[in-house]
């Protein structure tokens, strides 16, 4: 497997586990779909295939969004925040983004609302 471009890798501020926070946002609407984690290999695969790939902290392995559910994310943009510790993936979501079947991972619990 080819490695993440060193120019990109050097800009990332990772957790002690070597992960970077990744926020998936729906292209066109700006809707926040989910938050996940990426290691360098997941980011590299996402950048080269345009399919969202994340790292599962509980299973300790990479996973491609939609491989089991069919609910894929086609990646249009990947942005690095100003501190280098978070990524924004602008995606086209097919199906539910949340593993619970909700459209987003933020649909179920509203803690404060106007």
C-alpha positions in Angstrom: 0.0 0.0 0.0 1.2 3.5 -0.8 1.7 5.9 2.0 0.1 9.2 2.8 1.9 12.1 1.1 4.5 13.3 3.6 3.5 16.9 2.9 0.0 16.1 4.2 1.1 13.8 7.0 3.4 16.4 8.4 0.5 18.8 8.9 -1.7 16.4 10.9 -1.9 16.6 14.6 -2.9 13.2 15.7 -4.2 11.7 19.0 -1.9 9.5 21.0 -3.4 6.6 19.1 -2.4 8.2 15.7 -5.9 9.3 14.7 -7.4 12.5 13.4 -11.1 13.5 13.9 -13.1 13.5 10.6 -16.4 15.2 10.2 -18.6 14.2 7.2 -20.8 16.9 5.8 -23.4 16.6 3.0 -22.4 18.4 -0.1 -24.8 21.2 -1.1 -26.7 21.4 2.2 -23.9 21.6 4.7 -25.7 19.0 6.9 -23.3 17.4 9.4 -23.7 13.7 8.9 -21.3 12.0 11.3 -18.0 12.2 13.1 -15.4 9.4 12.9 -11.7 8.9 13.1 -9.0 8.3 10.5 -5.5 7.0 10.6 -3.0 7.9 7.9 -3.9 4.8 5.8 -7.6 5.6 5.9 -6.9 9.2 4.8 -4.7 8.0 2.0 -7.3 5.6 0.8 -10.0 8.2 1.0 -7.9 10.7 -1.0 -7.0 8.2 -3.7 -10.4 6.5 -4.1 -12.9 9.2 -3.2 -14.7 6.7 -1.0 -14.8 7.5 2.7 -12.6 5.2 4.8 -12.4 5.5 8.6 -10.7 3.8 11.5 -12.8 2.0 14.1 -11.4 2.6 17.6 -13.5 -0.3 19.0 -12.6 -2.8 16.3 -9.1 -1.4 15.8 -9.4 -1.6 12.0 -10.1 0.5 8.9 -13.6 0.4 7.4 -15.0 1.8 4.1 -18.3 3.5 4.7 -21.1 1.4 3.1 -19.2 -1.9 2.7 -21.7 -3.7 4.8 -24.7 -1.3 4.8 -24.6 0.0 1.2 -24.8 3.5 2.7 -21.7 5.0 0.9 -20.1 8.4 1.0 -18.6 9.7 -2.2 -16.0 12.3 -1.2 -15.9 15.6 -3.2 -13.5 17.5 -0.9 -11.3 16.9 2.1 -10.3 19.9 4.1 -7.8 20.2 7.0 -8.7 22.6 9.8 -6.4 25.5 10.8 -4.9 23.5 13.7 -4.4 20.3 11.7 -6.3 18.2 14.2 -9.6 17.7 12.3 -10.7 16.9 8.8 -13.8 17.9 7.0 -15.1 15.5 4.3 -17.7 17.0 1.9 -19.6 14.0 0.6 -22.6 12.8 -1.2 -24.3 10.4 1.2 -26.2 7.4 -0.1 -28.7 6.1 2.5 -28.4 6.7 6.2 -25.1 8.0 7.6 -25.6 6.7 11.1 -25.2 3.0 12.1 -28.6 3.3 13.8 -30.3 3.9 10.5 -30.9 7.7 11.1 -30.1 10.1 8.3 -27.4 11.6 10.5 -25.7 10.7 13.8 -27.2 13.9 15.3 -30.9 13.2 14.7 -31.8 11.3 17.9 -30.7 13.5 20.8 -31.3 17.3 20.7 -30.0 18.8 23.9 -30.9 22.4 23.2 -33.3 23.8 20.7 -34.9 27.1 19.8 
